[in-house]
């Protein structure tokens, strides 16, 4: 089971929000509005994954200011397998 479509939805929804205090994760309200505007209805578990990915994106974006840290969204090929395995483990509980 591939969940990469959820990553596409994350990018389409915007990955994060810009505020006066910097980037913040997508809110539940933003995700609801995105669903209404696109006509895509996601399951609660899919929304939780997208929101968690948004939270991780914001954390990584802050870490990326360090010279030795890759920017968010920059996943090398070998890491894609790790990410897929981790997502499967999370979903299995």
C-alpha positions as CSV (number, residue, x, y, z in Angstrom):
1,X,0.0,0.0,0.0
2,X,1.5,3.3,-1.1
3,X,0.7,6.5,0.8
4,X,2.6,8.9,-1.5
5,X,-0.7,10.4,-2.6
6,X,-0.9,11.9,0.9
7,X,2.4,13.7,0.3
8,X,1.0,15.1,-2.9
9,X,-2.0,16.3,-1.0
10,X,0.3,17.9,1.6
11,X,2.1,19.8,-1.1
12,X,-1.2,20.8,-2.7
13,X,-2.6,22.1,0.6
14,X,0.5,24.1,1.2
15,X,2.7,22.0,3.6
16,X,2.6,24.9,6.2
17,X,1.2,28.3,6.9
18,X,3.1,31.5,7.1
19,X,2.3,33.7,10.1
20,X,3.9,36.8,11.6
21,X,5.8,34.5,13.9
22,X,7.0,32.2,11.2
23,X,5.8,28.9,9.7
24,X,3.3,26.8,11.5
25,X,1.7,23.4,10.6
26,X,-1.5,23.2,8.7
27,X,-4.5,23.6,11.0
28,X,-7.6,21.3,11.0
29,X,-9.6,24.3,9.6
30,X,-7.2,24.7,6.7
31,X,-7.4,21.0,5.9
32,X,-11.2,21.1,6.1
33,X,-11.2,24.1,3.7
34,X,-8.8,22.3,1.4
35,X,-11.1,19.3,1.3
36,X,-14.2,21.5,0.6
37,X,-12.4,23.4,-2.2
38,X,-11.0,20.3,-3.9
39,X,-13.9,18.0,-3.4
40,X,-11.6,15.4,-2.0
41,X,-12.9,13.7,1.1
42,X,-10.2,12.1,3.2
43,X,-10.6,9.6,6.1
44,X,-9.7,10.8,9.6
45,X,-6.5,8.7,9.6
46,X,-5.4,10.3,6.3
47,X,-5.9,13.8,7.7
48,X,-3.9,12.9,10.8
49,X,-1.0,11.8,8.6
50,X,-1.1,14.9,6.5
51,X,-1.2,17.1,9.7
52,X,1.6,15.2,11.3
53,X,3.6,15.5,8.0
54,X,3.0,19.3,8.1
55,X,4.2,19.4,11.7
56,X,7.4,17.5,10.7
57,X,7.9,19.8,7.7
58,X,7.9,22.9,10.0
59,X,10.3,21.3,12.4
60,X,12.6,20.3,9.5
61,X,12.4,23.7,7.9
62,X,13.6,25.2,11.2
63,X,16.4,22.7,11.4
64,X,17.4,23.4,7.8
65,X,18.8,26.7,8.8
66,X,21.8,24.7,10.2
67,X,24.6,24.3,7.6
68,X,24.8,20.6,8.0
69,X,21.0,19.9,7.6
70,X,19.3,19.3,4.3
71,X,16.2,21.4,3.5
72,X,12.7,20.0,3.9
73,X,11.5,17.9,1.0
74,X,15.0,16.9,0.1
75,X,14.9,13.2,0.6
76,X,17.6,11.1,-1.0
77,X,16.5,7.9,-2.7
78,X,17.8,5.6,0.1
79,X,15.7,7.6,2.6
80,X,12.5,7.1,0.7
81,X,12.5,3.4,1.6
82,X,13.1,4.3,5.3
83,X,10.2,6.8,5.2
84,X,7.9,4.2,3.6
85,X,8.8,1.6,6.2
86,X,8.3,4.1,9.0
87,X,4.8,5.1,7.7
88,X,3.8,1.4,7.5
89,X,5.0,0.8,11.1
90,X,3.0,3.9,12.3
91,X,-0.1,2.7,10.6
92,X,0.2,-0.8,12.1
93,X,0.5,0.7,15.5
